[in-house]
Amino acid sequence: MRADDVMGHTRPVGATGHVKVETSVPEADGDATYRPGYTRAAERILEFITEQGFGPGDRLPTAARFAEILGVSRTITQDALKTLAATGRISTQRGRGIFVADPVDVPVSSVAGFVPTDITHIMAMFEFRGVQEQAAAGLAAKRATPVELVAIDDALEAYARSLEAADPRVMADADESFHRAVARAAHNVFLLGSIATVQGLQRRVVAAAFGGFSGGPVATALAEHRQIFEAVRRGDAEQAGIAALAHVERTRVSYEAEIDRRVFRSS
């Protein structure tokens, strides 16, 4: 998709069909934690990129157009775009415009050498994901807006429905959607981006060596998701973080046991 395609008819950021454009980037109701406007604007731009179907290499609207879409000043928009460029999510090319970053544009990091069949890498991935999810759930408990709580609840129910389909791919997509909904409610663009990255790594692990494996009993995962959501809804940051970490750790142990089972079976 090109930016020209959405200049005249742009679906509002954060919406799913309602013709309503955000005129501000609100904080959570009653949230006393200060966050610069550009960090919130950066989150909205990422949502826009996803919802409008932009892919790597696609040209995005101009900074001025983004300011109109978000309903914020051009200064805030420019700072948000600089943040996204610094984290490798977009690239700016003088005289050409703003583009969704290609993989080659993203700074080289430790995940570039990730091997989805390496047991040490897999365990390290889950260890890192535990840190991420604990932080995201804790922040979501403090910052989630009523609308975001509804989004998390909807994702939870979608995951519950996916279990009936008994399709590993459908369940995996629903699981990722739940965790992304929690991450969005954390209002931290770096957490949101890093969680998306690790979700991609986990998909590679499943595709390479764990086809059909869902990380353990899906009914258990659903119950753990509910515990996370209930703690977030209560505003209990500590319990939300504990529940999220326990969920990831249980999943890690399940993968470890599955590795042992497959190695033992093949020996």
Protein Blocks (a to p, Z undefined) as FASTA:
>chain_A
ZZklmmmmccdehiahiacddfbdcddehiabdcdfklmmmmmmmmmmmmnopaehiacd
dfklmmmmnopafklmmmmmmmmmmnopaccdehkbccdddfklpccdfklmpcfkbmkl
mmmmmmmmmmmmmmmmmmmmmmocfklmmmmmmmmmmmmmmmmnopaklmmmmmmmmmmm
mmmmnopaklmmmmmmmmmmmmmmmmmmmghiaoiafklmmmmmmmmmmmmmnopaklmm
mmmmmmmmmmmmmmmmmmmmmmmmmZZ
